[in-house]
Amino acid sequence: MTQCRRPRRLVSKMRFARYLPAISSSDEETARVARENLWRSSRAMLHAYLRSYLCNQDDREDVIQECFLKVWHSRFRFREQGTSSWFAFLKKIAYRCMIDLRRRYVRNTLSLDDVPEAEVPAVMDIADTVASAVLAGELYLAANVLWLGLDMDGDVRAHQQQLLAAQLHHLHHKSWQEILRLLGYSGMHIDRHTLDRWLSHPGVLRHLIYRQIYYSNERLAAYLLGLPAHSWRERLDEVAKQVQYPLEHRSLPPAASSWDEVWLVLWRYRYAVTPSQILQRDECPYTEASLERALDSLDSRLPFRQEMERLKDALDAAPGACYDEAVHQPGLWQRLALQYCYHDGLTHNDIYQRVAQAAECAGYRLTMGMLNVWLSNGRLVQRLAKFYRDWKGKGEAEDAF
C-alpha cells in the first residue's frame, strides 16, 4: 500500500504550530528549541515587514537580532492564540526595536562635543523628534518643503500630483489636455492656469529632478544588474537568493558579466559595504587589485550624470521652466545628501560620488569640503528638526535658517 505523504508546506505549518506554545515553557531547554525553530520560520516575514522602514539590510538584521533577544526575555508574556498572534507579537517588538535603532542612529549623528552641557537635553530631544518624524513619514515631507521648495500648504498627495504632472509633461511630452484628463482619473480636477503654474514652479522642478537622480541602494543595485524597471524589487530579491544556490541553478541578470560581479554589486551598492569591509569577508572572490578594477568598471556605469543630462535636455526645451533656478541653489543637493546619509546610511565619500556627478552636469559646483560641512555635527538634520517643529507648531516661531 502506497503511503500518503502530507505536503511539505502543511508539515512545516504543523511543526510551526507545535513550537508556539513551547516558547513560553518553564523548561528552558524546551523554550530554546522552540525559539530556534520559530526564528528560522519568522526571519523572512520580519525582513519583509521592516523593509518599508529600513532600506539597509544590515539595519534590518540588527533589528531582527535585537527583536529575538527581547522575545526571549519577554517570552512568558506571550499567549499562544495561533500563528497570527505570534506574528502580531513579533511585529510589535520589532517595531519598538526599530524605533530604538532610529533614535540611536540619529543621536549618533548629532555630535555633542561642542554643545554646552545645558543644551544637551534639547539636542537629544531634537534627535527624538527626528526619529519620530521619520517613522511617521512626515520628516521627508518637511525635507521636501524645506530644501526642494514645495508649497508649505500642500500635503503628500498634492505634491505627488504635481510631480506626476511634471513627469508627464517634461519627460513623457504629454499635452496639457492629456495631463488634465489623466489627473482627473485620480480625482484631481485642476484648470490650465494651475497646471501651467505647477509645470514652471522651481519647487516642482526640483522635486522632479530629485526623484529622477536619487537612487536608493536597492534601486542602484538593480540598475547595475540591468533588472527591468517595472519589477526590479522582486527580481533583486530573487537574484540575492540565487547567490546562495549552486552555480548550475543560477541564471545571470542581463547586465552582469559573472556571478562574482553580481556578488560585488549586492554588497557594494545594495548593502553599502565599503571596499575595505568587502575584502575582509571570507567569501570575497577578489584580491585588492582585482576589486579596485571591478569597482572602477562598475562606477563608470553609474547613472547619475546620464540622468542629469537627460533632465537638462528635457527642461531646457520646456517653455517657462526655471531650470537654472532649480539646480543652481544648494537646496536640491542638500536634500540628496540628507537622504543618502540618513536613509541609505552611506559614507561621505559614497554620497559625494553620487551627488557630485549630477551636480557637475547641472552646473553646480559641489566640493567634498562643502558636503562635509553640510553633514558634520548633524547640521542638516538639526536644521530640519527645527523647521519641522516650527512648521508643525511644536516649538516657538523662530528663524530656523
C-alpha positions, 0 to 999 in steps of 0.5 A: 500500500502506497503511503500518503505523504502530507505536503511539505508546506502543511508539515512545516505549518504543523511543526510551526504550530507545535513550537508556539506554545513551547516558547513560553515553557518553564523548561528552558531547554524546551523554550530554546528549541522552540525559539530556534525553530520559530526564528528560522520560520519568522526571519523572512516575514520580519525582513519583509515587514521592516523593509518599508522602514529600513532600506539597509539590510544590515539595519534590518538584521540588527533589528531582527537580532535585537527583536529575538533577544527581547522575545526571549526575555519577554517570552512568558508574556506571550499567549499562544492564540495561533500563528497570527498572534505570534506574528502580531507579537513579533511585529510589535517588538520589532517595531519598538526595536526599530524605533530604538535603532532610529533614535540611536542612529540619529543621536549618533549623528548629532555630535555633542562635543561642542554643545554646552552641557545645558543644551544637551537635553534639547539636542537629544530631544531634537534627535527624538523628534527626528526619529519620530518624524521619520517613522511617521513619514512626515520628516521627508515631507518637511525635507521636501518643503524645506530644501526642494521648495514645495508649497508649505500648504500642500500635503503628500498627495498634492505634491505627488500630483504635481510631480506626476504632472511634471513627469508627464509633461517634461519627460513623457511630452504629454499635452496639457489636455492629456495631463488634465484628463489623466489627473482627473482619473485620480480625482484631481480636477485642476484648470490650465492656469494651475497646471501651467503654474505647477509645470514652471514652479522651481519647487516642482522642478526640483522635486522632479529632478530629485526623484529622477537622480536619487537612487536608493541602494536597492534601486542602484543595485538593480540598475547595475544588474540591468533588472527591468524597471517595472519589477526590479524589487522582486527580481533583486530579491530573487537574484540575492537568493540565487547567490546562495544556490549552486552555480548550475541553478543560477541564471545571470541578470542581463547586465552582469558579466559573472556571478562574482560581479553580481556578488560585488554589486549586492554588497557594494551598492545594495548593502553599502559595504565599503571596499575595505569591509568587502575584502575582509569577508571570507567569501570575497572572490577578489584580491585588492587589485582585482576589486579596485578594477571591478569597482572602477568598471562598475562606477563608470556605469553609474547613472547619475550624470546620464540622468542629469543630462537627460533632465537638462535636455528635457527642461531646457526645451520646456517653455517657462521652466526655471531650470537654472533656478532649480539646480543652481541653489544648494537646496536640491543637493542638500536634500540628496545628501540628507537622504543618502546619509540618513536613509541609505546610511552611506559614507561621505565619500559614497554620497559625494560620488553620487551627488557630485556627478549630477551636480557637475552636469547641472552646473553646480559646483559641489566640493567634498569640503562643502558636503562635509560641512553640510553633514558634520555635527548633524547640521542638516538634520538639526536644521530640519528638526527645527523647521519641522517643529516650527512648521508643525507648531511644536516649538516657538516661531523662530528663524530656523535658517 
